[in-house]
Amino acid sequence: MTRVVVNRVLLGVVGVLLLGVGVLVLLGGLDLYRWAGVHPPGWWPLTSPGRPVLSARSRGRWVSSTWWWPTVIGGLVVLVAGMVWWLVAQLRRTGLQSIAVPTPGVSGLRLRVGARALEEAMETGTVVLPEVERVGVRLVRAPRHPRLRGTVRLTPGGDPVALVEHFEDGPRADACGSLGLPELPADLRIRVLQAAPAEPRHRWPRRRRRQSRVI
């Protein structure tokens, strides 16, 4: 599950919870139950403007129990830890800063190429391919090897199959050969633009020629 999916799920769950709480507060605060003639059950919270969210009996029901405070403190710790983890995940960069280049036959030498330089080289080599209008490439982390993620936008009527073949034989093969990498997996997201509809031609009414009168 990607970070974008996790963010959307969390935002959706939090939004539904906040919406539900807001509706309950609004119904009870404006005394809409009485105006609508609805009789909610006794355990329903906020049935009238003067009723608190939790009654005195509910607030003191488990306070004297030995498991109450450890459970509350543990739940708050888990909640805070989850929020901190989510914040760190948002601030962490998913892309790579550099990529290691193998140096066969030379011991003790480490070479690294900047990720942005490789991304710009891939974008430059891809944007000149036929029918390509715009391209964006990013180098991301992967379990075994670095991975390329590219977004390509083709002109109307472009052929995605031909683009993949040109990309494999051109920019991707050149990058593997230049860096000496055995493989460089790539994920391409291709979008073909639709042709703009032809504007209808407006026919202007012809002017009638005035016939000259001979007096």
FIROSE-686114 format. One record per residue: x, y, z of N, C-alpha, C in turn; residue number from 1. Coordinates in Angstrom, 1 decimal. Last residue first. Layout:
BEGIN
R  n_east  n_north    n_up  ca_east  ca_north   ca_up  c_east  c_north    c_up    k
R       X        Y       Z        X         Y       Z       X        Y       Z  NUM
...
END
This chain:
BEGIN
R  n_east  n_north    n_up  ca_east  ca_north   ca_up  c_east  c_north    c_up    k
R   -34.6     54.9   -63.4    -35.7      55.8   -63.5   -35.7     56.5   -64.9  215
R   -33.6     51.8   -62.4    -33.4      52.8   -63.5   -34.7     53.6   -63.7  214
R   -32.2     50.7   -59.5    -33.4      51.0   -60.2   -33.1     52.1   -61.3  213
R   -30.2     48.0   -58.6    -30.3      49.4   -59.0   -31.5     49.7   -59.8  212
R   -30.5     45.8   -56.0    -30.6      46.0   -57.5   -30.9     47.5   -57.7  211
R   -28.2     44.7   -53.7    -29.2      45.7   -54.0   -29.3     45.9   -55.6  210
R   -27.7     41.4   -52.8    -27.3      42.6   -53.6   -28.5     43.5   -53.9  209
R   -27.8     40.2   -49.6    -28.5      40.4   -50.8   -28.0     41.6   -51.6  208
R   -25.3     38.5   -48.0    -26.0      39.8   -48.2   -26.6     39.8   -49.6  207
R   -25.5     35.4   -46.5    -25.1      36.2   -47.6   -25.9     37.5   -47.7  206
R   -24.7     34.7   -43.1    -25.7      34.8   -44.2   -25.2     35.8   -45.3  205
R   -21.9     32.7   -42.4    -22.5      34.0   -42.3   -23.6     34.1   -43.5  204
R   -21.5     29.8   -40.8    -21.8      30.4   -42.1   -22.5     31.7   -41.9  203
R   -19.0     28.7   -38.7    -20.2      29.5   -38.8   -20.4     30.1   -40.2  202
R   -17.9     25.5   -38.2    -17.7      26.7   -39.0   -19.1     27.5   -39.1  201
R   -17.2     24.0   -35.1    -18.0      24.2   -36.3   -17.9     25.5   -36.9  200
R   -14.0     22.9   -34.3    -15.0      23.9   -34.1   -15.9     24.0   -35.3  199
R   -13.2     19.6   -33.4    -13.2      20.6   -34.5   -14.3     21.6   -34.2  198
R   -11.9     18.7   -30.3    -13.0      18.7   -31.3   -12.9     19.9   -32.2  197
R    -8.5     17.7   -29.8     -9.5      18.7   -29.6   -10.6     18.6   -30.7  196
R    -7.7     14.4   -29.0     -7.7      15.4   -30.0    -8.8     16.4   -29.7  195
R    -6.4     13.5   -25.9     -7.4      13.4   -26.8    -7.4     14.6   -27.8  194
R    -3.2     12.2   -25.0     -4.2      13.3   -25.0    -5.2     13.0   -26.1  193
R    -2.4      9.4   -23.1     -2.5       9.9   -24.5    -3.6     11.0   -24.5  192
R    -0.1      8.6   -20.7     -1.4       9.2   -21.0    -1.4      9.8   -22.4  191
R     1.6      6.1   -18.9      1.4       6.8   -20.2     0.0      7.3   -20.3  190
R     3.9      5.4   -16.6      2.5       5.8   -16.7     2.3      6.7   -17.9  189
R     6.3      3.0   -16.2      5.8       4.1   -17.0     4.3      4.3   -16.9  188
R     8.9      1.9   -14.2      7.4       1.9   -14.3     7.0      3.2   -15.1  187
R    11.8      0.0   -14.5     11.1       1.2   -14.7     9.6      1.0   -14.8  186
R    14.9     -1.3   -13.4     13.5      -1.5   -13.6    12.8     -0.1   -13.7  185
R    17.8     -1.9   -14.5     17.2      -0.7   -14.0    15.7     -0.7   -14.3  184
R    20.6     -4.1   -14.3     19.2      -3.8   -14.6    18.8     -2.5   -13.9  183
R    23.4     -3.8   -14.0     22.8      -5.0   -14.7    21.4     -4.8   -15.1  182
R    25.0     -0.7   -14.8     24.0      -1.4   -14.0    23.5     -2.7   -14.7  181
R    26.7      1.1   -16.0     27.2      -0.2   -15.7    26.3     -1.0   -14.8  180
R    26.0      3.6   -16.7     26.3       3.4   -15.3    26.8      2.0   -15.0  179
R    25.7      3.3   -19.5     26.5       4.3   -19.0    26.9      4.1   -17.5  178
R    23.8      1.1   -19.7     25.2       1.0   -20.2    26.1      2.0   -19.7  177
R    21.6      2.2   -18.4     22.2       1.0   -17.9    23.6      0.8   -18.4  176
R    21.1      4.4   -20.1     21.4       4.6   -18.7    22.1      3.4   -18.1  175
R    20.6      3.2   -22.6     21.7       4.1   -22.4    22.1      4.3   -21.0  174
R    18.2      1.8   -22.0     19.4       1.0   -22.3    20.7      1.9   -22.2  173
R    16.5      4.0   -21.5     16.8       3.0   -20.4    18.0      2.2   -20.7  172
R    16.6      5.5   -23.9     17.0       6.1   -22.7    17.4      5.0   -21.6  171
R    16.2      3.0   -26.0     16.9       4.2   -26.0    17.4      4.7   -24.6  170
R    14.8      0.6   -25.7     16.0       0.6   -26.6    16.8      1.9   -26.5  169
R    12.7      1.5   -24.1     13.6       0.4   -23.7    14.9      0.4   -24.5  168
R    11.6      3.6   -25.6     12.2       3.9   -24.2    13.1      2.8   -23.8  167
R    10.7      2.3   -27.8     11.7       3.3   -28.0    12.4      3.6   -26.6  166
R     8.7      0.6   -26.6      9.9       0.0   -27.3    11.0      1.0   -27.5  165
R     7.0      2.5   -25.5      7.7       1.6   -24.6     8.9      1.0   -25.3  164
R     6.1      3.7   -27.9      6.9       4.5   -26.9     7.6      3.6   -26.0  163
R     4.7      1.7   -29.1      5.9       2.2   -29.8     6.7      3.0   -28.8  162
R     2.6      1.6   -27.2      3.5       0.4   -27.5     4.8      0.8   -28.1  161
R     1.3      4.1   -27.4      2.0       3.7   -26.2     3.0      2.5   -26.4  160
R     1.1      6.3   -29.9      1.1       4.9   -29.8     1.9      4.5   -28.5  159
R    -1.1      9.2   -30.2      0.2       8.6   -30.0     0.1      7.1   -29.7  158
R    -3.4     10.7   -30.6     -3.1       9.7   -31.6    -1.8      9.0   -31.4  157
R    -2.0     13.7   -29.2     -3.2      13.0   -29.7    -2.9     12.0   -30.8  156
R     1.1     12.9   -27.5      0.3      13.8   -28.3    -1.0     13.0   -28.8  155
R     1.6     11.7   -24.2      1.7      11.6   -25.6     0.7     12.6   -26.3  154
R     3.3     11.9   -21.3      2.1      12.4   -21.9     2.4     12.4   -23.4  153
R     4.6      9.9   -18.7      4.7      10.4   -20.1     3.4     10.8   -20.6  152
R     6.3      9.4   -15.9      5.0       9.8   -16.3     5.2     10.5   -17.7  151
R     8.2      6.9   -14.2      8.0       7.9   -15.2     6.6      8.2   -15.6  150
R    10.4      5.7   -12.0      9.0       5.9   -12.2     8.8      7.1   -13.1  149
R    12.9      3.3   -11.5     12.5       4.5   -12.2    11.0      4.5   -12.3  148
R    14.6      2.0    -8.7     13.6       1.9    -9.7    13.2      3.2   -10.2  147
R    17.4      0.1    -7.4     16.7       1.4    -7.6    15.7      1.2    -8.8  146
R    16.8     -3.2    -6.2     17.5      -2.3    -7.1    16.7     -1.0    -7.1  145
R    15.4     -4.4    -4.0     16.6      -5.0    -4.5    17.4     -4.0    -5.3  144
R    13.3     -2.7    -3.0     13.9      -3.7    -2.2    15.2     -4.2    -2.7  143
R    13.8      0.8    -3.9     13.2      -0.5    -4.2    13.9     -1.5    -3.3  142
R    13.3      4.3    -4.2     13.9       3.2    -3.6    13.1      1.9    -3.9  141
R    13.3      6.1    -7.4     12.8       5.8    -6.1    13.5      4.6    -5.5  140
R    13.6      8.7    -9.6     14.3       7.5    -9.1    13.9      7.3    -7.7  139
R    11.4     10.0   -12.0     11.9      10.0   -10.7    12.5      8.7   -10.3  138
R    10.4     12.0   -14.8     11.1      10.7   -14.3    11.6     11.0   -12.9  137
R     8.1     13.2   -17.1      8.7      13.4   -15.8     9.2     12.0   -15.2  136
R     7.3     14.7   -20.2      7.7      13.6   -19.4     8.3     14.0   -18.1  135
R     5.3     15.6   -23.1      5.9      15.9   -21.7     6.2     14.7   -21.0  134
R     5.0     14.5   -25.6      4.8      15.9   -25.4     5.4     16.4   -24.1  133
R     6.0     12.3   -28.1      6.1      12.6   -26.7     6.0     14.1   -26.5  132
R     6.2     11.5   -30.7      4.9      11.7   -30.2     4.9     12.0   -28.7  131
R     9.5     10.1   -30.5      8.3      10.5   -31.3     7.0     10.5   -30.5  130
R    11.6     11.5   -28.0     11.1      10.4   -28.7     9.8     10.8   -29.5  129
R    12.5     13.6   -26.4     12.8      13.7   -27.9    12.2     12.5   -28.7  128
R    12.0     12.8   -23.9     11.1      13.9   -24.4    11.4     14.0   -25.9  127
R    14.0     11.0   -23.2     12.6      10.5   -23.5    11.8     11.6   -24.2  126
R    16.3     12.3   -22.7     16.3      11.3   -23.7    14.9     10.8   -24.1  125
R    15.5     14.0   -20.6     16.0      14.6   -21.9    16.0     13.6   -23.0  124
R    14.8     12.2   -18.6     13.8      13.1   -19.2    14.2     13.6   -20.5  123
R    17.4     11.1   -18.2     16.3      10.2   -18.7    15.2     11.1   -19.3  122
R    18.7     13.3   -17.2     19.2      12.6   -18.4    18.1     11.8   -19.0  121
R    17.3     13.9   -14.9     17.3      14.8   -16.0    17.7     14.2   -17.3  120
R    17.8     11.5   -13.4     16.5      11.8   -13.8    16.4     12.8   -15.0  119
R    20.6     11.8   -13.1     20.1      10.7   -13.8    18.7     10.9   -14.3  118
R    20.6     14.1   -11.5     21.3      14.1   -12.8    20.8     13.0   -13.7  117
R    19.2     13.2    -9.3     18.6      14.3   -10.1    19.3     14.3   -11.5  116
R    21.0     11.4    -8.1     19.7      10.9    -8.7    19.1     12.0    -9.6  115
R    24.5     11.4    -8.9     23.3      12.1    -8.3    22.0     11.6    -9.0  114
R    26.4      8.5    -8.5     25.8       9.5    -9.4    24.6     10.1    -8.8  113
R    29.4      7.4    -7.1     28.0       7.6    -6.9    27.5      8.7    -7.9  112
R    31.9      5.0    -6.5     31.4       6.1    -7.3    29.9      6.2    -7.1  111
R    34.7      4.0    -4.7     33.2       4.1    -4.7    32.8      5.3    -5.5  110
R    37.3      1.8    -4.5     36.8       3.0    -5.2    35.3      2.9    -5.2  109
R    38.4     -0.6    -3.6     38.4       0.6    -2.7    37.9      1.9    -3.4  108
R    39.5     -1.8    -6.7     39.1      -2.1    -5.3    39.3     -0.7    -4.5  107
R    38.4     -2.4    -9.9     39.1      -1.3    -9.1    38.6     -1.5    -7.6  106
R    37.0     -4.3   -11.1     38.4      -4.3   -11.3    39.1     -3.3   -10.5  105
R    34.0     -2.4   -11.5     34.7      -3.7   -11.6    36.2     -3.6   -11.8  104
R    32.2     -0.5    -9.9     33.6      -0.2   -10.4    34.3     -1.6   -10.5  103
R    28.8      0.6   -10.1     29.8      -0.4    -9.9    31.1     -0.1   -10.6  102
R    27.5      3.4    -8.4     27.9       2.9    -9.7    29.0      1.8    -9.5  101
R    24.6      4.2    -6.5     26.0       3.7    -6.5    26.3      3.1    -7.9  100
R    22.9      7.3    -6.6     22.9       5.8    -6.9    24.3      5.4    -7.1   99
R    21.2      9.6    -4.4     22.3       9.2    -5.4    22.2      7.7    -5.6   98
R    18.8     10.1    -3.2     19.7      11.2    -3.4    20.8     10.9    -4.4   97
R    15.6      8.8    -4.1     17.0       8.6    -3.8    17.8      9.9    -4.0   96
R    12.3      9.4    -2.7     13.3       9.3    -3.8    14.7      9.1    -3.3   95
R    10.9      9.9    -0.4     10.8       8.5    -1.0    11.9      8.3    -2.1   94
R    11.7     11.6     2.5     11.7      11.6     1.0    11.8     10.2     0.5   93
R     9.6     12.2     5.2     10.6      11.4     4.6    10.5     11.4     3.1   92
R     7.3     13.5     6.0      8.5      14.3     5.8     9.6     13.5     5.2   91
R     5.5     11.5     6.3      5.2      12.6     5.3     6.5     13.4     5.0   90
R     6.6      9.9     8.3      6.4       9.3     6.9     6.1     10.4     5.9   89
R     6.4     11.6    10.4      7.7      11.3     9.9     7.6     10.7     8.5   88
R     3.6     11.6    10.7      4.3      12.8    10.4     5.7     12.6     9.9   87
R     3.1      8.9    11.4      2.5       9.5    10.2     3.2     10.7     9.8   86
R     4.5      8.8    13.8      4.9       7.9    12.7     4.4      8.5    11.4   85
R     3.0     10.5    15.3      4.4      10.8    15.1     4.9     10.0    13.9   84
R     0.5      9.1    15.4      0.6      10.4    14.8     2.0     10.8    14.4   83
R     1.3      6.8    16.8      0.8       6.7    15.4     0.9      8.0    14.7   82
R     2.0      7.9    19.2      3.1       7.2    18.4     2.6      7.1    17.0   81
R    -0.5      8.8    20.1      0.6       9.8    19.8     1.7      9.2    19.0   80
R    -1.9      6.3    20.3     -2.3       7.4    19.4    -1.3      8.4    19.1   79
R    -0.3      5.0    22.2     -0.4       4.4    20.9    -0.9      5.5    19.9   78
R    -0.8      6.7    24.4      0.6       6.5    23.9     0.6      6.0    22.5   77
R    -3.5      6.4    24.7     -3.0       7.7    24.3    -1.6      7.6    23.8   76
R    -3.6      3.7    25.5     -4.3       4.2    24.3    -3.8      5.5    23.8   75
R    -2.2      3.8    27.9     -1.7       3.1    26.8    -2.3      3.5    25.5   74
R    -3.9      5.5    29.4     -2.6       5.9    29.1    -2.0      5.2    27.9   73
R    -6.2      3.8    29.5     -6.3       5.1    28.9    -4.9      5.6    28.5   72
R    -5.1      1.5    30.7     -5.7       1.4    29.4    -5.8      2.8    28.7   71
R    -4.3      2.5    33.2     -3.3       1.9    32.3    -3.8      1.8    30.9   70
R    -6.9      3.3    34.2     -5.9       4.3    33.9    -4.8      3.7    33.0   69
R    -8.4      0.8    34.4     -8.8       1.9    33.7    -7.7      2.9    33.2   68
R    -7.8     -1.4    35.9     -7.3      -1.5    34.5    -7.6     -0.2    33.8   67
R    -8.9     -1.1    38.4     -7.5      -1.1    38.3    -7.0     -1.0    36.8   66
R   -11.7      1.2    38.7    -11.1       0.0    38.3    -9.6      0.1    38.1   65
R   -12.6      3.8    39.2    -12.1       3.0    40.4   -11.5      1.7    40.0   64
R   -13.6      4.5    36.7    -12.4       5.2    37.3   -11.8      4.4    38.5   63
R   -15.8      3.6    35.5    -14.6       2.7    35.5   -13.4      3.4    36.2   62
R   -17.8      5.6    36.0    -18.1       4.2    36.0   -16.9      3.3    36.2   61
R   -17.7      8.3    35.8    -17.1       7.7    37.0   -17.4      6.2    37.1   60
R   -18.9      9.0    33.4    -17.6       9.4    33.7   -16.9      8.7    34.8   59
R   -21.5      7.9    33.7    -20.6       7.3    32.7   -19.2      7.7    33.0   58
R   -22.5      9.6    35.7    -22.4       8.1    35.9   -21.4      7.5    35.0   57
R   -22.5     12.0    34.5    -21.6      11.8    35.7   -21.4     10.3    35.9   56
R   -22.4     11.6    30.8    -23.1      11.8    32.1   -22.1     11.6    33.3   55
R   -21.0     13.2    28.1    -20.9      12.0    29.0   -21.6     12.4    30.4   54
R   -22.0     15.5    27.0    -21.7      14.4    26.2   -21.6     13.1    27.0   53
R   -24.9     16.9    28.8    -23.5      16.8    28.5   -23.2     15.6    27.6   52
R   -27.8     18.7    28.0    -27.2      17.4    28.3   -25.8     17.3    27.9   51
R   -29.0     21.0    27.1    -28.5      21.0    28.4   -27.8     19.7    28.8   50
R   -30.0     20.5    24.5    -28.9      21.4    24.6   -28.3     21.4    26.0   49
R   -30.3     16.8    24.0    -30.9      18.2    24.3   -29.7     19.1    24.5   48
R   -28.9     14.6    23.5    -30.3      14.6    23.0   -30.9     16.0    23.2   47
R   -26.1     13.6    23.7    -26.5      15.0    23.3   -27.9     15.0    22.7   46
R   -26.1     10.1    22.9    -25.6      11.3    23.5   -26.2     12.6    22.9   45
R   -28.4      7.5    23.9    -27.9       8.3    22.8   -27.4      9.6    23.4   44
R   -29.5      5.9    25.8    -28.0       5.9    25.8   -27.5      6.9    24.7   43
R   -32.2      6.1    25.3    -31.7       6.7    26.5   -30.1      6.8    26.4   42
R   -33.0      6.8    21.8    -32.8       6.0    23.0   -32.1      6.7    24.1   41
R   -34.9      9.7    20.6    -33.7       8.8    20.5   -33.7      8.0    21.8   40
R   -37.6     10.7    19.2    -37.3      10.3    20.5   -36.1      9.3    20.5   39
R   -38.6     13.4    17.2    -37.9      12.2    17.3   -37.5     11.9    18.7   38
R   -39.8     15.9    16.5    -40.6      14.8    17.1   -40.0     13.5    17.2   37
R   -38.3     18.0    15.6    -38.7      16.9    14.6   -39.6     15.9    15.2   36
R   -37.9     19.4    18.0    -38.6      20.0    16.9   -39.1     19.0    15.8   35
R   -36.4     17.5    19.4    -37.7      17.9    19.9   -38.5     18.6    18.8   34
R   -34.1     17.3    17.8    -34.9      16.1    18.1   -36.3     16.5    18.5   33
R   -32.9     19.8    17.8    -33.7      19.4    16.6   -34.5     18.1    16.8   32
R   -31.4     21.4    19.5    -32.7      20.8    20.0   -33.6     20.4    18.8   31
R   -29.0     22.3    18.8    -30.1      23.1    18.3   -31.5     22.5    18.7   30
R   -27.4     20.3    20.1    -27.3      21.7    20.5   -28.5     22.6    20.0   29
R   -28.1     17.9    18.8    -28.4      18.1    20.2   -28.4     19.6    20.6   28
R   -27.4     18.3    16.1    -28.7      17.9    16.4   -29.1     18.2    17.9   27
R   -24.7     19.1    16.5    -25.6      20.0    15.9   -27.1     19.6    16.2   26
R   -23.5     16.8    17.6    -23.5      18.1    18.3   -24.5     19.0    17.8   25
R   -24.0     15.0    15.4    -24.5      14.8    16.8   -24.6     16.0    17.6   24
R   -22.4     16.2    13.4    -23.9      16.1    13.2   -24.6     15.8    14.6   23
R   -19.9     16.1    14.5    -20.5      17.4    14.2   -22.0     17.3    14.1   22
R   -19.5     13.3    14.5    -19.5      14.0    15.8   -20.2     15.4    15.6   21
R   -19.5     12.8    11.7    -20.5      12.2    12.6   -20.6     12.9    14.0   20
R   -17.3     14.3    10.9    -18.7      14.6    10.4   -19.7     14.0    11.3   19
R   -15.3     13.0    12.2    -15.5      14.4    12.5   -16.9     14.8    12.0   18
R   -15.5     10.4    10.9    -15.6      10.6    12.4   -16.0     12.0    12.8   17
R   -14.9     11.1     8.2    -16.2      10.5     8.6   -16.5     10.7    10.1   16
R   -12.3     12.2     8.5    -13.4      13.0     8.0   -14.7     12.5     8.4   15
R   -10.9      9.9     9.3    -11.0      11.0    10.2   -12.1     12.0     9.8   14
R   -11.2      8.3     7.0    -11.8       7.9     8.3   -11.9      9.0     9.2   13
R   -10.0     10.0     5.0    -11.4       9.6     4.9   -12.0      9.2     6.2   12
R    -7.4     10.1     6.0     -8.2      11.4     5.9    -9.6     11.0     5.7   11
R    -6.7      7.4     5.7     -6.7       8.1     7.0    -7.5      9.3     7.0   10
R    -6.9      7.1     3.0     -7.7       6.3     3.9    -7.8      6.9     5.2    9
R    -5.0      8.9     2.0     -6.4       9.0     1.6    -7.3      8.3     2.6    8
R    -2.6      7.8     3.1     -3.1       9.2     3.5    -4.6      9.4     3.1    7
R    -2.5      5.3     1.9     -2.7       5.4     3.3    -3.2      6.8     3.7    6
R    -2.2      6.2    -0.8     -3.4       5.4    -0.4    -3.6      5.5     1.1    5
R     0.3      7.4    -0.6     -0.8       8.2    -1.1    -2.1      7.5    -0.6    4
R     2.0      5.4     0.1      1.8       6.4     1.0     0.5      7.2     0.7    3
R     0.7      2.1    -0.9      1.5       3.3    -1.1     1.1      4.4     0.0    2
R     0.8     -1.2     0.0      0.0       0.0     0.0     0.9      1.2     0.0    1
END
